[in-house]
């Protein structure tokens, strides 16, 4: 299993959180809400497809809707491998944060 990028991790966590409402726009909105950063909505779709190809996500088409001009949404679900990748990432983060000494700010240049 390859390590996740920070953005891939945010996407997978968003899919997990959004459950049955995880599609491009809601994933984008969740990441923007949590990070407070302005993102280009199109910037979410390439990593989503990469995560599907890696086997971390499953993609399914919803029903076409008149609101979307007959287009269907593409919904994403975490795979078992996606959950494992997130658990591995969490463990790595926890190891780095564990037993850190107190940080002292220096006024020297």
N, C-alpha and C positions, 0 to 999 in steps of 0.2 A: 504494500500500500504506500502510495506517495504522500508526502506531507501536504497539508492544505495550505493555500495562501490565506492571508487574513480575510480577504474578500470572499473567497470560497467558503470559509468557515462562517462568515456572516450570512451568506446565502443559505447554507445548510441549516443553520440555526433558525433563520427566518422561516424556512419551509417547515421545520419541526414545529415552531410556534404557531404558524398559521393553519396547520392541519389541512382541512378540506378547502381552504380558501387560498392556497399557495399557488399563485400564478404570477407572471412577470410583473404586473403593476403593483400587486399587494406586497410582493417580495421587495421591490424597489422602495415602496413607501415605508415598509418596516425598517429597512436598513437606514433610510434617510432620517426617520424618526429617532432611532436609537443612537445613531452617530452624530446627528445634527449637521451632517455635511450635505451639500448640494451635489447630486449625482446626475449624470446623463442617463435617462431611462434606458436608452439603447445599450448602455454599458453593462446591463444585467444579463442580457440575453446570450451573449457569447459564453460567459462563464457558466450559465445554466446548461447550455448544450455540452460544454466540456465536462461538467459534472455528470451529465447523463451518460456520455461516452465512457467515463471512468467507472461507471456502474454505481455511483453514489446516490443518484436520483433516478426515479422512474418518471416518465412523462406520459400523460394521457390527455386525449382531447375531450373537452366537454361538449355539450350540445350546442349547436349553432343558435344564436340569438338574433332577433330582429334589431336590437339596440346596436349590435356590432355589425350590422349589414350582412347578416347570415354567417358571419365568421364565428368559429368556436374558440374558446380559451384553451390554452394548453396548461394543464394543472401538473404540479410536481409533487412527488411523494418521496420521502427518504427510503432508501433501500437499507438492508441489513448492513451492507458495506459502508454506506453513508453514516449510519449511526456509529459503527466501529471507528470510522475515521474521526468523528467528532469526539468520541471517548478518548481516543489516542491523543488528539490535540489537547483536550482538557488536562489529561494526565501530564503531558509535556509542560503546559503552562503552570500547573501546580508545582511541578518539580523546580521550575525556574524561580517561582515566587517563594518557595519554601526556604526558611532559615536565612533570609536576607538580613544583613546587618542594618542597623538604623542608619539612615542617610543623613549626613551632615552637609549643609550648604556651606560652600566656601565663598568668602567675599574676595578672595585673591583672584587675579587674572591669570 
